[in-house]
Amino acid sequence: MIKKTSWRPLPDFLKIKESKIEGLGLFTTRDLPKGFDMGISHIFDQRFPDGYIRLPLGGFINHHEIPNCSAVTAEEDKEIGKIKHIRIVALQPILKDHEITIKYIINRLDDPNWEFEYEVSQ
C-alpha cells in the first residue's frame, strides 16, 4: 500500500511547461514578490562532476541574459542545517504564468575571450 506524503518535487507555486526559451521551463502558478526565496536548487557534493547535485528546482530553469531570479550560494539552511547549497531568489516581482530565469553558463570556455579575439581578427 502506498502511504500519503506531503513531499512534492516542486513547490506548489511552480510548474513545468513548454518554454519559448528552450525545451521545458519553470513557470509561476501565482504572483511572487521581489526577494521571494524559491528554495534549494543544488546541493554541494564534490563527488559529482560539477561539484553539485541538481534538485528538481534546478532541473528546468532556463538561462536569460536579463533574468528575473538569481542563484545564491549559501552555507546553511534553516530547516536542514549546515549544508552548502544554491538557492533561487526573485530579483523582481514575477507575475503568475511567467517563466523563472537565471543567468548562468553550463560550459566553461577554455578561452573566455574567444569571441572578442575572433571579432578583432575579422
C-alpha positions as CSV (number, residue, x, y, z in Angstrom):
1,M,0.0,0.0,0.0
2,I,1.3,3.5,-0.9
3,K,1.3,5.9,2.0
4,K,0.3,9.5,1.5
5,T,3.1,12.1,1.8
6,S,3.3,15.9,1.7
7,W,6.6,15.8,-0.4
8,R,6.4,17.3,-3.8
9,P,9.3,17.6,-6.3
10,L,8.5,21.3,-6.8
11,P,6.8,23.8,-4.6
12,D,3.1,24.5,-5.3
13,F,3.9,28.0,-6.7
14,L,5.9,26.5,-9.6
15,K,5.0,24.2,-12.6
16,I,6.9,22.8,-15.5
17,K,5.7,23.5,-19.0
18,E,6.9,24.2,-22.5
19,S,9.3,27.2,-22.7
20,K,9.8,29.7,-25.5
21,I,13.5,29.9,-24.5
22,E,14.4,26.2,-24.6
23,G,12.6,22.9,-24.1
24,L,10.8,22.9,-20.8
25,G,10.9,25.6,-18.2
26,L,9.7,26.6,-14.7
27,F,6.7,28.9,-14.5
28,T,4.9,30.5,-11.6
29,T,1.4,29.5,-10.6
30,R,0.9,32.8,-8.7
31,D,2.5,36.2,-8.4
32,L,5.8,36.2,-6.5
33,P,7.3,39.3,-4.8
34,K,10.8,40.6,-5.2
35,G,13.2,38.8,-2.9
36,F,11.0,35.6,-2.8
37,D,13.1,32.6,-1.9
38,M,12.0,29.7,-4.1
39,G,14.2,27.2,-2.2
40,I,17.2,25.0,-2.9
41,S,18.2,24.1,-6.5
42,H,21.6,22.4,-5.9
43,I,23.4,20.8,-3.0
44,F,27.2,20.8,-2.9
45,D,28.8,17.4,-3.2
46,Q,32.4,17.2,-4.6
47,R,31.8,13.6,-5.8
48,F,29.8,15.0,-8.7
49,P,31.5,16.3,-11.9
50,D,30.3,19.9,-11.4
51,G,30.5,19.6,-7.6
52,Y,26.7,19.9,-7.1
53,I,23.7,17.6,-7.1
54,R,20.9,19.2,-9.0
55,L,17.5,19.0,-7.3
56,P,14.1,19.3,-9.2
57,L,14.0,23.1,-8.8
58,G,17.4,23.3,-10.6
59,G,16.5,21.0,-13.4
60,F,14.3,23.2,-15.5
61,I,15.5,26.8,-15.0
62,N,16.4,28.4,-18.3
63,H,19.1,30.9,-18.9
64,H,18.3,34.5,-19.8
65,E,20.6,37.5,-20.3
66,I,18.1,39.6,-18.3
67,P,17.0,37.1,-15.6
68,N,14.2,37.6,-13.1
69,C,15.9,35.4,-10.5
70,S,19.4,34.9,-9.1
71,A,21.2,31.8,-7.9
72,V,22.6,32.5,-4.4
73,T,25.2,30.3,-2.7
74,A,24.5,29.6,1.0
75,E,26.3,27.6,3.7
76,E,23.3,26.8,5.9
77,D,19.5,26.1,5.6
78,K,17.1,26.9,8.5
79,E,15.4,23.6,8.1
80,I,18.2,21.1,7.2
81,G,21.1,22.8,8.9
82,K,24.7,23.3,7.8
83,I,24.9,22.3,4.2
84,K,26.5,24.2,1.2
85,H,23.8,24.8,-1.5
86,I,22.4,27.1,-4.1
87,R,19.0,28.9,-3.7
88,I,16.9,30.6,-6.3
89,V,15.7,34.1,-5.3
90,A,13.5,36.5,-7.2
91,L,15.3,39.7,-8.4
92,Q,12.0,41.4,-9.1
93,P,8.2,40.7,-8.7
94,I,7.3,37.8,-11.0
95,L,3.7,37.6,-12.3
96,K,1.7,34.4,-12.5
97,D,2.4,32.2,-15.5
98,H,5.8,33.9,-16.2
99,E,9.0,31.7,-16.6
100,I,11.6,31.7,-13.9
101,T,15.0,32.5,-15.4
102,I,18.6,33.0,-14.2
103,K,21.8,34.0,-15.9
104,Y,24.2,31.0,-16.0
105,I,26.8,29.3,-18.1
106,I,26.7,25.5,-18.3
107,N,30.0,25.0,-20.0
108,R,33.2,26.9,-19.1
109,L,35.2,28.1,-22.0
110,D,39.0,27.3,-22.2
111,D,39.4,30.8,-23.6
112,P,36.6,33.2,-22.4
113,N,37.9,35.9,-24.8
114,W,37.5,33.8,-27.9
115,E,34.5,35.9,-29.3
116,F,36.4,39.2,-28.8
117,E,39.6,37.8,-30.3
118,Y,37.6,36.5,-33.3
119,E,35.9,39.9,-33.9
120,V,39.3,41.7,-33.8
121,S,40.8,39.3,-36.3
122,Q,38.0,39.7,-38.8
